[in-house]
């Protein structure tokens, strides 16, 4: 077991009206996860059949996708509790055309070969099946030294299309406002240091974020500042 792979992982999401939001108990900045959760919820009709959670970590989205699918297999590079198969997204240990749905959240920045990973996602997806991919863009280095790259929305769409997928949509994790709010939270977390382990302080950090997120769902269209400045991008695609 490579200890460097046992990175800090998010705990299970908190379902609010069916939307999988990040849980304040395990995640200090709730802003990026809100964008992903709202996007996933709006694409839930694509989630069905046999699902692969590729790069699952602690399976934060399992409470959301389990009721939507017939079965699910969780794969990760680290042998964490709940992981069904230890493996890598660019070397998937499955036969071709195995899955109806593939969920790949915040993974492609960590694989050694993103081109091969995209080809592998295509290989294991059944014809007519879908993949849901999310990646960071203007986001701090994390899970070092396994943080290899960043994708623009152009790059993510190009990667998946070149490997045979029909891209259904590409959306952003907000624009400049969400980016600034996230970095304010990160600054406070860094300033407070070990104090953020205490539950009351975590709750105090979460309250203004939750109020901010309740005020308006994440603007996800890739327009305005989101074409240049975003926490990341999200893509839905189908294998023809």
N, C-alpha and C positions, 0 to 999 in steps of 0.2 A: 504493500500500500504506500502510495506517495503522499506524505503528509501535506505537501504543498497543494494537493488537490482538495484537501478537506477545508475548503474556504468557508467563510461565514455565509450561510444561506438563509433565505427568507423562510419564515414559517408559513403555515396554511393561510390562504386569503380569507378575508372577512366578506361574506356574501351580504350585499345590501340590495334588496329588490332584484336578486339574481345576478347582480354585477359583482365580479370578484375584485374587491379592493384590497390593497396591502393592509396587513394587520399591524396596528400601532405597537403591539406587544413585541414584534420581532423586526420591524422596519422603522427606521428613524425618519427617513424622508418618504412621504406618502405620495408625492407628486408624480414621479414617473410611473409607478404602478397603477395610479388612477387612470392614466391615459390608456395603458395596455388593457386594464380590466374593462373599461367602457367599450373599447374596440372589440375585444373578444366577445363581450356580451352581444354586440350588434351583429357578430358573425356566427352566432351559436348554431344557426341552421346548417352551417357547413360541417359541424362537428357531429360525427355519427360513426356507426359501425365499430371497427377495430381501430384503436388509436395508439400511436406511438408518442410518448412524451420524451422527445430527444433532448438530452441535456437537462434532465428533470430537477437536479438538485434535491431539495427536500420536498419535491412535488407540491409547490404552493398552490397550483391550480387544480389539483385532484378533486377538492370538494366541488369545484365548478363543473369540470368535464365528466366526472363519473356518472351523474344521472343522464347525460346526453348520449353515452356510447354503450355498446354491448360489452366491450372489454377494453382494457388498457394495459400497455407494457411501458414501464418506466426505465429509461436507460440513462446512465450518467458515467462520467469518467472516474468518479470517486465512489467507493463502496459504502455509501451512506445507508442508514436504516430506511427501508421502504423501496430501495432501488432493486428492480427485478433483474436487470442485466447490466454488468459493468462493461462499458465500451465507449467508443468515440464516434461522434457524428460524421467524421470523414472516413470511418471504417465500420459501417453498421453491420453487426453480425446477424443479419436476417436475410431470408430469401427475397427475391424480387417480387414486387406486387403483393406485399403482405398486408398493408395497412390502408384503410379508407381515409384516415385523417392523421396528419403528422403535426404536432405542436412543437415548435422550436423557438423558445423564448430566451433571448439574451445568451445565445450560444455561439453564433457564427464568428463573433469577435474573439473567441477563445480557441477555436480549432486551429491546428497547424496548417491545414489546406482547405481554405473556404471553397475553392473550385470543386475539389473532390467531395466536400460535404454536400454541396448543392446537387452534384451528380448522384450521390448516395440517397438523398431525400427523394429525388425523382425515381430512382431504381426501386425503392421499397414502397412507393405509393402506387395503389391500384389505378388503372385507367378510370377517369371520372372522380378520383379521390382528390382531396385538398390538403394543402399545407398552409399553416399559419406561422409566420416568422416575424420576430421582433428583434431589433438590434439597437444599440446605443449609437449616438453620433457625438454631440458635444457633451461628453460625460467623462468624469475623471477616470484615470487608470484604476482598475480594480482587479482583484484576484490575481495580483502579480505573482509570478512572472507569466501567467497564462492570459495576458491581454494583448492580442496580436494586431488588431486593426480596428478601423471605424468605416462605416458605410454611409455615403450620402443616399438620398432616396433614388437618385439616378443609378448609383452603383448597385444597390440592392435589387432594383428592378432588372437591370441588365444581367446581373448574375443569374437570377432565377430564369429569365427568359432564354438565355443562352443554353441553359441545361434542359430546355424542353417544356418548361411550365408555361401555361397560359396565365398571365398575371391578371387577377380580377380587380385588385385595387391596391394602392399604396397610400398610407396616411402617416401623419406626423404626431409625435408626442407633444403637441403644443408648439408655440413659437417662443418669442423672446421673453414674454411675461412668465411663462412656466419655467423657462430656463433660469431666469433670475431668481424666482422663488425657491427653486431647488438649491441653488448655490448659497442663498441666504441660510437655508436650513443646514447645509453642510458646514458653513462657517460657524454657526452656533454649536453644532455637534463637536467640531474640532476644538472650539474654545472651552466647552464644558468637559471634554475628555471623559475620564472614567465616571463622572457624575451621571452620565446618560444611562448608566446601568440601573439607576433607581427608578422604580415604577412611577412615582409622582412626577418626576422631572420629565420622563418620557411622555406622560400624559399632557404635561404643560406644552411640550414641543408639538404634540399632535393636534391640540385644540385649534390653533389658528390655521393649520394646514387643512383640517377637516372643514372649517368654516369657509376657507378659500375654495376648496373643491366643491362644496355644496352650492356656492354662489353661482357657479357656472360649470357645466361639463367642459372637458378639455376640447378646445378648438383644434380639430384634427386634419382639416383640409390642408393639403400642401400648397399654401398660397401665402402671400405677404412675407413676414419674417420667417415663417416656417420653411420656406424654400431654401433659406441660408442658415438659419439658427434654430436648432431644435435639439431636445434631449435625445431624440432617436426617431426611428421610422418603423412602420409595421406593414407587412405585406401579406395578402391572401392570394393564393394561386391554385390552379387546378392542373392535374395531369390529364392531357387530352386522351 
